[in-house]
Amino acid sequence: MRYLLKVLYPAVALAALAGCASAPPPAVAVVPKQGPIAVSCTEDAISDTPCLAAARRDCPRATVDTIHLVLAKPDADKASYEYRATYFCPSTSEALALPK
């Protein structure tokens, strides 16, 4: 019985440590970067906020800075417009502020 306890206690301690080592890391909030965000995309219509979804992946409150229409392909069936746009991401304190 004494031999069983000498083996059992270290095995239980090792199993407990293994359980801690395999626990997932805690979630970390991603803070949006401040400054310009350059994106490019192809739209099927002329837009005043092209590529906005791509810019909002990096910053949820991105605002338009500049828009360049690179190429317009008119077609009888479906037209396409290639844009290169720059959006601005406000500072972290402005981006995280609650609306009034």
MIFIDREN-223309 format. One record per residue (C-alpha): x, y, z; chain. Coordinates in steps of 0.05 Angstrom, whole numbers, plus 5000, padded with zeros to 4 digits. Example, Ala and Ser with C-alpha at 12.3 -4.5 7.8 and 13.67 -1.06 7.14 Angstrom:
<<5246,4910,5156>,"A"> <<5273,4979,5143>,"A"> 
//
This chain:
<<5000,5000,5000>,"A"> <<5057,5048,5016>,"A"> <<5088,5035,4948>,"A"> <<5021,5049,4914>,"A"> <<5016,5117,4948>,"A"> <<5088,5135,4927>,"A"> <<5069,5122,4855>,"A"> <<4998,5149,4858>,"A"> <<5013,5219,4886>,"A"> <<5064,5239,4834>,"A"> <<5019,5211,4779>,"A"> <<4961,5253,4803>,"A"> <<5005,5315,4808>,"A"> <<5031,5304,4737>,"A"> <<4961,5295,4710>,"A"> <<4939,5360,4743>,"A"> <<4998,5397,4712>,"A"> <<4983,5367,4644>,"A"> <<4912,5392,4649>,"A"> <<4936,5463,4663>,"A"> <<4985,5461,4605>,"A"> <<4932,5443,4555>,"A"> <<4883,5498,4576>,"A"> <<4871,5550,4520>,"A"> <<4901,5619,4529>,"A"> <<4854,5674,4550>,"A"> <<4823,5716,4495>,"A"> <<4857,5782,4481>,"A"> <<4819,5842,4453>,"A"> <<4847,5868,4388>,"A"> <<4857,5943,4390>,"A"> <<4847,5975,4322>,"A"> <<4908,6010,4294>,"A"> <<4907,6086,4289>,"A"> <<4920,6119,4222>,"A"> <<4909,6107,4149>,"A"> <<4885,6040,4121>,"A"> <<4897,6027,4047>,"A"> <<4850,5978,4012>,"A"> <<4833,5960,3941>,"A"> <<4773,5923,3912>,"A"> <<4727,5913,3853>,"A"> <<4654,5935,3859>,"A"> <<4596,5923,3812>,"A"> <<4570,5995,3820>,"A"> <<4598,6064,3830>,"A"> <<4603,6077,3905>,"A"> <<4623,6134,3952>,"A"> <<4649,6083,4003>,"A"> <<4683,6028,3963>,"A"> <<4720,5973,4000>,"A"> <<4689,5995,4066>,"A"> <<4680,5923,4090>,"A"> <<4755,5909,4079>,"A"> <<4774,5972,4118>,"A"> <<4726,5955,4175>,"A"> <<4761,5888,4186>,"A"> <<4820,5928,4212>,"A"> <<4781,5985,4244>,"A"> <<4707,5983,4259>,"A"> <<4699,6059,4256>,"A"> <<4739,6074,4193>,"A"> <<4722,6138,4156>,"A"> <<4736,6156,4083>,"A"> <<4801,6193,4069>,"A"> <<4813,6186,3994>,"A"> <<4781,6146,3937>,"A"> <<4813,6132,3870>,"A"> <<4774,6099,3813>,"A"> <<4829,6058,3780>,"A"> <<4791,6024,3724>,"A"> <<4719,6024,3700>,"A"> <<4699,5966,3656>,"A"> <<4631,5980,3625>,"A"> <<4598,5918,3599>,"A"> <<4529,5905,3571>,"A"> <<4516,5850,3621>,"A"> <<4554,5872,3682>,"A"> <<4600,5931,3695>,"A"> <<4657,5930,3744>,"A"> <<4696,5985,3778>,"A"> <<4765,5977,3809>,"A"> <<4779,6023,3868>,"A"> <<4839,6040,3911>,"A"> <<4816,6075,3974>,"A"> <<4847,6101,4038>,"A"> <<4807,6102,4102>,"A"> <<4827,6133,4168>,"A"> <<4821,6098,4234>,"A"> <<4812,6146,4293>,"A"> <<4854,6141,4356>,"A"> <<4838,6084,4405>,"A"> <<4803,6131,4454>,"A"> <<4759,6158,4397>,"A"> <<4746,6089,4368>,"A"> <<4725,6059,4434>,"A"> <<4683,6119,4457>,"A"> <<4609,6105,4465>,"A"> <<4562,6146,4421>,"A"> <<4527,6203,4457>,"A"> 
//
